[in-house]
Amino acid sequence: KIRDLEFTVTGEGEVPQALAELIGKKREKPFKLTYADGQDMYIVIGEGPQTGGGYSITVKELYLTENSIVVDTELLGPQKGEEVGVEKSYPFLVIQTEYLENPVIFQ
């Protein structure tokens, strides 16, 4: 581990249009992808369809090693007693960080 990377969790309306379209196409199944626009890198983790709402994804770690970027995330379920409904939800997380050439390793 060389250093932790600074990042921002980006909202759906703040991602580049091409990336938003890609997320929309992939959301039916769990997916992991990276997207770069020359200035920033976006790391996207989608957990596929979940029954009900209340799901979120949290970043446990994001750091740079000698030859890669490592991202570790966790899917969190609804809180006990939380009203979640029955409609499917498609939790995903978009992490925006500095543009680096290194490959991303998902843990």
PEKAPE-V344091 format. One record per pair of residues at least 6 apart in sequence whose ideal C-beta (glycine too) atoms are under 8 Angstrom apart, sorted by the first residue. I is the first residue (numbers start at 1). J is the second residue. D is the distance in Angstrom with one decimal. If there is no record, write none. Layout:
# PEKAPE-V344091
I_J_D ; I_J_D
This chain:
# PEKAPE-V344091
1_63_5.2 ; 1_64_7.5 ; 1_65_5.9 ; 1_70_7.9 ; 2_63_7.4 ; 2_64_4.8 ; 2_65_6.1 ; 2_66_6.6 ; 3_63_6.5 ; 3_64_5.5 ; 4_61_7.6 ; 4_62_6.8 ; 4_63_4.9 ; 4_64_7.9 ; 5_62_4.9 ; 5_63_5.9 ; 5_64_5.7 ; 5_69_6.8 ; 5_97_5.1 ; 5_98_6.8 ; 6_97_6.7 ; 6_98_7.3 ; 7_59_7.0 ; 7_62_5.4 ; 7_95_4.9 ; 7_96_6.3 ; 7_97_4.3 ; 8_95_7.5 ; 8_96_4.7 ; 8_97_7.6 ; 9_59_7.1 ; 9_93_6.5 ; 9_94_6.9 ; 9_95_6.2 ; 9_96_7.7 ; 10_42_7.0 ; 10_94_4.4 ; 10_95_7.3 ; 10_96_4.5 ; 11_94_7.7 ; 12_20_6.7 ; 12_23_7.9 ; 12_94_7.5 ; 15_23_7.5 ; 15_42_6.4 ; 15_94_5.5 ; 16_35_7.3 ; 16_37_5.6 ; 16_42_7.6 ; 18_35_7.6 ; 19_35_4.7 ; 19_42_5.9 ; 19_44_7.3 ; 19_94_7.6 ; 22_33_7.0 ; 22_35_7.1 ; 23_44_6.3 ; 23_46_6.7 ; 23_92_6.1 ; 23_94_7.7 ; 26_33_7.2 ; 26_46_6.1 ; 27_46_5.6 ; 27_48_7.3 ; 27_49_7.8 ; 27_90_4.3 ; 27_92_6.6 ; 28_48_6.8 ; 28_49_6.6 ; 28_90_7.8 ; 29_46_8.0 ; 29_48_5.1 ; 30_46_6.2 ; 30_47_5.6 ; 30_48_4.1 ; 31_44_7.4 ; 31_45_7.7 ; 31_46_4.6 ; 31_48_7.6 ; 32_44_7.1 ; 32_45_5.4 ; 32_46_7.6 ; 32_106_4.8 ; 33_43_7.9 ; 33_44_5.0 ; 34_41_6.3 ; 34_42_6.8 ; 34_43_5.5 ; 34_44_7.3 ; 34_104_5.0 ; 35_41_7.4 ; 35_42_4.4 ; 35_44_6.8 ; 36_42_7.2 ; 36_99_5.6 ; 37_99_7.9 ; 38_99_6.7 ; 39_99_5.9 ; 40_96_5.4 ; 40_97_7.0 ; 40_98_6.9 ; 40_99_5.7 ; 41_69_8.0 ; 41_96_7.5 ; 41_97_5.4 ; 41_98_6.8 ; 41_99_4.9 ; 41_100_6.4 ; 42_94_5.7 ; 42_95_6.9 ; 42_96_5.6 ; 43_62_7.7 ; 43_69_7.7 ; 43_71_5.5 ; 43_94_7.6 ; 43_95_4.4 ; 43_97_6.9 ; 43_104_5.8 ; 44_92_6.3 ; 44_93_7.0 ; 44_94_5.2 ; 44_95_7.5 ; 45_57_5.9 ; 45_71_7.6 ; 45_73_5.2 ; 45_92_6.5 ; 45_93_5.0 ; 45_95_7.9 ; 45_106_7.1 ; 46_90_6.8 ; 46_91_7.4 ; 46_92_3.9 ; 46_93_7.9 ; 47_55_7.0 ; 47_57_6.5 ; 47_75_5.0 ; 47_90_7.7 ; 47_91_4.9 ; 47_92_6.9 ; 48_90_7.1 ; 49_88_4.5 ; 49_89_7.4 ; 49_90_5.9 ; 50_88_6.7 ; 50_89_5.2 ; 50_90_7.4 ; 50_91_6.1 ; 51_84_7.9 ; 51_86_6.9 ; 51_88_6.5 ; 52_78_6.7 ; 52_84_3.3 ; 52_85_5.1 ; 52_86_6.1 ; 52_87_7.1 ; 52_88_7.9 ; 52_89_6.6 ; 53_78_7.1 ; 53_84_5.1 ; 53_85_5.6 ; 53_87_7.4 ; 53_89_4.7 ; 54_77_6.9 ; 54_78_2.8 ; 54_79_6.8 ; 54_82_4.9 ; 54_84_4.5 ; 54_89_7.8 ; 55_75_6.5 ; 55_76_6.8 ; 55_77_6.0 ; 55_78_6.6 ; 55_89_5.9 ; 55_91_4.1 ; 56_75_7.8 ; 56_76_5.0 ; 56_91_6.2 ; 56_93_8.0 ; 57_73_5.3 ; 57_74_7.0 ; 57_75_5.5 ; 57_76_7.1 ; 57_91_5.7 ; 57_92_7.0 ; 57_93_3.9 ; 58_73_6.5 ; 58_74_5.4 ; 58_76_5.9 ; 58_93_7.9 ; 59_71_7.1 ; 59_72_7.5 ; 59_73_5.6 ; 59_93_7.2 ; 59_95_6.3 ; 60_72_4.3 ; 60_73_6.3 ; 60_74_5.7 ; 61_70_6.8 ; 61_71_7.2 ; 61_72_4.3 ; 61_107_7.9 ; 62_69_7.3 ; 62_70_7.3 ; 62_71_5.1 ; 62_72_7.6 ; 62_95_6.6 ; 62_97_6.7 ; 63_69_7.4 ; 63_70_5.5 ; 64_70_7.8 ; 64_100_7.1 ; 64_102_6.9 ; 67_102_6.5 ; 67_103_7.7 ; 68_102_5.2 ; 68_103_5.2 ; 68_104_6.9 ; 68_105_4.9 ; 69_97_7.9 ; 69_100_6.2 ; 69_102_5.0 ; 69_103_7.2 ; 69_104_4.8 ; 69_105_6.9 ; 70_104_7.8 ; 70_105_4.9 ; 70_107_6.3 ; 71_95_6.8 ; 71_104_6.1 ; 71_105_7.2 ; 71_106_5.8 ; 71_107_6.9 ; 72_107_4.2 ; 73_93_6.3 ; 73_106_7.8 ; 75_91_6.7 ; 78_84_4.7
